Amino acid sequence: MPTATLPKFRLPIQITLIIVLLTIALATACQTQTAADTRATDEATLRNLDSEWSKAAGARDVEKTVSYYAADALVMPPNIPALTTKEAIRGLWQSMLGSAGFSGGWKATRVEVARSSDLAYVTGTYEFTERDAGGGPMTDKGKFLEVWKKQTDGSWKCVVDMFSSDLPIAVPPDKKESGGK
């Protein structure tokens, strides 16, 4: 029985080369690119920003102090409702920094940057001194939590700021004498 031979089909070398190059290009394009881990640099940047922010408050510079907040920031101070506008936040800082005898600031104790390097939080302690109603010094010590977000231009802005006192709530004199409520 005679065996039939099929005609050999050969691709021209140029077409073979194009197919190989396209296959390599497709395989390379499908690989995920890993972004460089910038968390250590971002942490140092945030520690520096937070320190500069505290110095601005200590210098009683309202506009510079408010400039560290994002346009849509949320500030949650103790004993008053949350502040959701730059005007309200500015008003808070004007009342604090404008009071007689104001001094103080805060220090970051922990900075954590998300793996994506677009969000971070900063925690720490603060100490502020103001004058009380009688003109004497009144010092408040407490802790804070700030959430920072990297902006489209690469800068960092505080988007949430919350702080609370470590001191016990002062009981009015008339309540102390009557033994409570």
C-alpha positions as CSV (number, residue, x, y, z in Angstrom):
1,M,0.0,0.0,0.0
2,P,1.5,3.3,-1.0
3,T,1.8,5.9,1.7
4,A,0.6,9.4,0.9
5,T,2.9,12.2,1.8
6,L,1.5,15.5,2.8
7,P,3.0,18.6,1.3
8,K,5.2,20.4,3.9
9,F,3.9,23.8,4.9
10,R,6.5,26.3,6.0
11,L,5.9,29.8,7.4
12,P,8.2,32.4,6.2
13,I,10.8,33.4,8.8
14,Q,9.4,36.9,9.2
15,I,5.9,35.7,10.1
16,T,7.3,33.2,12.6
17,L,9.4,36.0,14.2
18,I,6.4,38.3,14.4
19,I,4.3,35.6,16.1
20,V,7.1,34.9,18.7
21,L,7.5,38.7,19.4
22,L,3.7,39.2,19.8
23,T,3.5,36.2,22.2
24,I,6.4,37.6,24.3
25,A,4.8,41.1,24.3
26,L,1.4,39.6,25.4
27,A,3.0,37.6,28.2
28,T,4.9,40.7,29.4
29,A,1.8,42.9,29.3
30,C,-0.2,40.4,31.4
31,Q,2.3,40.5,34.3
32,T,1.4,42.7,37.3
33,Q,3.8,45.5,38.1
34,T,4.7,45.9,41.8
35,A,5.0,49.5,42.9
36,A,8.0,50.4,45.0
37,D,7.3,50.2,48.7
38,T,7.5,53.9,49.9
39,R,6.1,53.3,53.4
40,A,9.4,54.1,55.2
41,T,9.8,57.4,53.3
42,D,6.1,58.3,53.8
43,E,6.4,57.6,57.5
44,A,9.4,60.0,57.8
45,T,7.5,62.6,55.8
46,L,4.4,62.3,58.0
47,R,6.5,62.5,61.2
48,N,8.1,65.7,59.9
49,L,4.7,67.2,58.7
50,D,3.2,66.4,62.1
51,S,6.1,68.1,63.9
52,E,5.8,71.2,61.7
53,W,2.1,71.3,62.3
54,S,2.6,71.2,66.1
55,K,5.1,74.0,65.8
56,A,2.7,76.1,63.8
57,A,0.1,75.6,66.5
58,G,2.7,76.4,69.2
59,A,3.5,79.6,67.3
60,R,-0.2,80.4,67.4
61,D,-0.3,80.6,63.5
62,V,-4.0,79.8,62.8
63,E,-3.7,79.8,58.9
64,K,-0.7,77.6,58.9
65,T,-2.2,75.3,61.4
66,V,-5.4,74.9,59.3
67,S,-3.4,74.4,56.1
68,Y,-2.5,70.8,57.2
69,Y,-6.2,69.8,56.8
70,A,-7.7,68.5,53.5
71,A,-10.6,70.5,52.1
72,D,-13.1,67.9,53.3
73,A,-11.5,67.2,56.7
74,L,-13.4,66.0,59.8
75,V,-12.3,67.2,63.2
76,M,-13.7,65.6,66.3
77,P,-12.7,67.6,69.4
78,P,-13.9,66.7,72.9
79,N,-17.2,68.0,74.2
80,I,-18.5,69.6,71.0
81,P,-20.0,68.3,67.8
82,A,-17.8,67.2,64.9
83,L,-16.5,70.0,62.6
84,T,-16.9,69.3,58.9
85,T,-16.0,72.6,57.2
86,K,-12.7,74.5,56.9
87,E,-14.5,77.5,58.4
88,A,-15.6,75.6,61.5
89,I,-12.1,74.0,61.9
90,R,-10.5,77.5,61.6
91,G,-12.9,78.8,64.2
92,L,-11.9,76.0,66.6
93,W,-8.2,76.8,66.1
94,Q,-8.8,80.6,66.4
95,S,-10.5,80.1,69.8
96,M,-7.7,77.8,71.0
97,L,-4.7,79.7,69.7
98,G,-6.2,83.1,70.4
99,S,-6.8,82.5,74.1
100,A,-4.5,84.3,76.5
101,G,-1.6,82.3,77.7
102,F,-1.9,79.5,75.1
103,S,1.1,77.3,74.6
104,G,1.8,73.7,73.8
105,G,1.8,71.2,71.1
106,W,1.8,67.5,70.3
107,K,4.2,64.7,69.5
108,A,3.6,61.7,67.3
109,T,4.4,58.4,69.0
110,R,3.2,56.1,66.1
111,V,2.9,56.4,62.4
112,E,1.5,53.6,60.3
113,V,1.3,53.9,56.5
114,A,-0.9,51.6,54.4
115,R,0.8,49.2,52.0
116,S,-0.8,51.2,49.2
117,S,1.0,54.3,50.6
118,D,-2.2,56.5,50.1
119,L,-3.5,56.4,53.7
120,A,-1.8,56.6,57.1
121,Y,-2.6,57.2,60.7
122,V,-0.6,59.1,63.3
123,T,-1.2,58.7,67.1
124,G,0.5,60.6,69.9
125,T,0.1,62.8,72.9
126,Y,-0.6,66.5,73.4
127,E,-0.3,69.1,76.1
128,F,-1.9,72.5,75.9
129,T,-1.8,75.3,78.5
130,E,-4.4,78.2,78.6
131,R,-5.6,80.6,81.2
132,D,-8.7,79.6,83.2
133,A,-11.5,82.0,84.1
134,G,-9.5,83.3,87.1
135,G,-6.4,84.0,84.9
136,G,-4.4,81.1,86.2
137,P,-2.7,78.5,84.0
138,M,-4.9,75.5,83.1
139,T,-3.1,72.5,81.4
140,D,-4.7,69.8,79.4
141,K,-2.9,66.6,78.5
142,G,-4.3,63.9,76.2
143,K,-4.0,61.8,73.1
144,F,-4.8,62.2,69.4
145,L,-5.5,60.2,66.3
146,E,-5.0,61.7,62.8
147,V,-5.8,60.0,59.5
148,W,-3.8,61.3,56.6
149,K,-4.4,60.9,52.9
150,K,-2.0,61.3,50.0
151,Q,-3.4,63.9,47.6
152,T,-3.3,63.8,43.8
153,D,-0.2,66.0,43.8
154,G,1.6,63.6,46.1
155,S,1.3,65.8,49.3
156,W,-0.2,64.5,52.5
157,K,-3.2,66.2,54.2
158,C,-5.0,65.3,57.4
159,V,-8.6,64.1,56.7
160,V,-9.6,63.1,60.2
161,D,-8.4,64.6,63.5
162,M,-9.7,63.4,66.8
163,F,-8.3,64.2,70.3
164,S,-9.4,63.7,73.9
165,S,-8.2,64.6,77.3
166,D,-6.6,62.2,79.7
167,L,-7.7,64.3,82.7
168,P,-10.9,63.5,84.6
169,I,-13.9,65.7,84.0
170,A,-14.0,68.6,86.4
171,V,-16.9,68.5,88.8
172,P,-18.5,71.9,89.5
173,P,-18.0,73.1,93.1
174,D,-21.7,72.9,94.0
175,K,-21.8,69.3,93.0
176,K,-18.7,68.5,95.2
177,E,-20.3,70.0,98.3
178,S,-23.6,68.1,97.9
179,G,-21.9,64.8,97.5
180,G,-22.8,64.1,93.9
181,K,-25.8,64.6,91.7
